[in-house]
Amino acid sequence: IQELLALTRAICHPADRAAWLACLRGPVCGLSLEILETLPPDRAVWSALADPEWRAGLDEPHRAMLAERVLPVLAAALEARGRLPLERVVESAWLALGGPAAHPDGRCLQDVATFLEFLRSACEAGDLGDPLTLQDRLGDLYAAPDPKADGRLEVMTIHKAKGLEFDHVFIPAMAARPRSNERPLLLWDEYVSPDGERGFLL
């Protein structure tokens, strides 16, 4: 999902350097950090990738991979943006880059379908309003449960777990401050009436 998120942001915002680098570093493109460090910092990543002079400094396998597989797919995605629904553009690019082959566990395909469905509902007129807020808007989505899980682990609230007498209970984020500490328990105000009498409002 992080890979699809980076791809979506890169397609929607060609100047989003972090998204482009994450996309290129991910398993579907697989460029090394050493190669990414040679990208000029003062140019957009897509502009540098399309520069034959920069690609000439790469070794033959990486140069061929970029020219034959990565660049044509990304160029087609950028061109299709605004002409096709965004979720179709992202899905086509991910499939053409070999996304399913990079993740042989078939369980991820259900999560991909969930992400694409979310993208379909998040778009307005076939595009995202602000792609930088996309990750925050994904906060309510969760990965599908593992169908191979044997049931020895259950995730539930403290109240639901109470009284079930589990052998072990793990409670995460116990160091976090509770929200009740953000507001004072009582509010009060001292005042003086016009006739000089002091009062206390609780």
N, C-alpha and C positions, 0 to 999 in steps of 0.2 A: 504494500500500500504506500509506503514511503517512496518507492520507485515510481509508482503511478502518480503520486502527488507531485514529485519533482518534474516528471514529464509534462503533467498538466500545466504547472506553473511556467515551465520553459516555453511551452507552445503559446500560452496566453500572454506572456510577458518576456519578449526576447532579450530585454535588458536585465533580467533577474539572474545575475551571475551565479549566486549560490545554487539556484535550481538547475542551471545548465551544468555546473560542475558535478552536482549530485547525480544527475541523469547520466553523464558521461562516465562517472566513476562506478556506477551501479553495474550489476551483473549483465544487463542486456547490452551495454556498450563495452564495459570492461577496460577502459583506459586507466593506466597506472597514474599514481600521484606524480611521478617524475615527468610524465608527458604533460599532465595538466599544469604543472608548474612552469612549463615553457610557454604557456599562452600569455600573450601580452596583457598586462594588467590594465592598460588604458584603452582597450578595445572591447567591444561586446564579444562574448564567446562565440556566438554564431558567425559573426563577421570574421573572426580569426580562423575558425574551422574551415570556412569556405575559401581561405587564402591559400593558393597553391604554393606560395613561397614558404609559409609556415609548415605545410604538410610535407614539403620537400626535406625538412630536417628530421622527419620520423624514419624509423626503420621500415623495411618493405612490408612486413605483415600488418603493422598498424596503419600504414599508408593505404594499403589495399582494403583493409577492413573499413576504414573511414570512407574511401571513395566508392566502394561497391555496395556497402550495406547501410552504414549509419547515416551518412549525409543525404543520400536520396530519400530515405524514409523521413528524416526530420524536415527536409525541404518540402516534401509532399504534405506533411502535417501542417507546416506553417502556411502553405498555400491554401490548404483546405479550410483553415480556421475562418469562420465567418460565412463559409459557403455550406458547410455541413454541420449538423449538431455536434457540439464539442465532445460529448461522450463517444460518438462514433469516430471522431478524429483521434482521440486518445487511444481508444481500443485498437484501431487499425494500426497506429504507430507501434503500440506495445506488442501486438502480434507479429508485425513485420520485423521488429527488432529481435524476435525470438524470446519474448517474455515467458511463455509456458515452458519452453525448453530450458530456460535458466532456472526455473522452479519446478523440478519434476514432481514434487509432491502435489498431487491433484487437488488436495484440500484448499490450496490457495485460490483456485479458480472461483470458488464460491465467494470468497472475500473480494476478489476482483469484480465479480458481478454486482456485489453490494456497493462497492465504490462507484462503479459506472452508473448504477441506478441513482445514487446520491448526486452524482454530477449532473444527471439529467434533470433532477428536481431543483438543483441549485442554480442552474443557468437561466438567464433571462434573455430572450431573443437569440438563443443559441450561443451565448457567451457569458463569461463570469464578469460581474461588476468589478470586484477587487480580488484578484487571484492570491494576493498576499494574506488574506484572511481565511483562505480555504482550510488551512490546518485547524484553526480554531473552530470552524463550523463542523469539522469531522468529529468533535468531541463526544457526540452522542452515538457514534457507530462503534460496534464491537466486532471482533473476529468471531467467526463461526466456531462452535465447539468442536473439539477433535472427535471424530466418530470412532476412533480406535481407543479412546480413553476407557479405562476399566471401572470407573465409578469410585475409585478410592479417594478422590479429591472432590470436595464440594465447595463452591463459593457461595456464601450467604451473609446476611447481616448478623451482627452480634445478637440481636434479639431473636432471630430465627434459630441460631445455633444454641441459644441458652436452653439448658435442660436436656439436650440430646446426648450428653455424656460421650463426646468424642475423645479419643485418646490424645489427640494433639489439635490445638487450635492456634492458628497464626493470625495475628491482628496487625496489619501494616499501618504505617504512618502514625504510630502512637506518639511520636515526638512533635507532631504538628499541633499548633495551638487551636483549640476549638473556636468555632465562630462566635460563641457566646461571649468570648473575651473582647470582641471588637466593640461592644457597646457597654456603657456602664449599666449596672443593675438598677440603680436608682438615680433619678434626676431631682435636683433641689435648687432653690433660689431663696436668698435672703433679701428682704425688702424693708423699706421704711415708709409708713403711711404718711399722708399729708399732715396728720396731727402729731407726728413724731414717734408713733408706736412702731417698734420693730416687729417684723413678722417672718415666718419661715414657711415656704411652700415646698412640699415634698411630692 
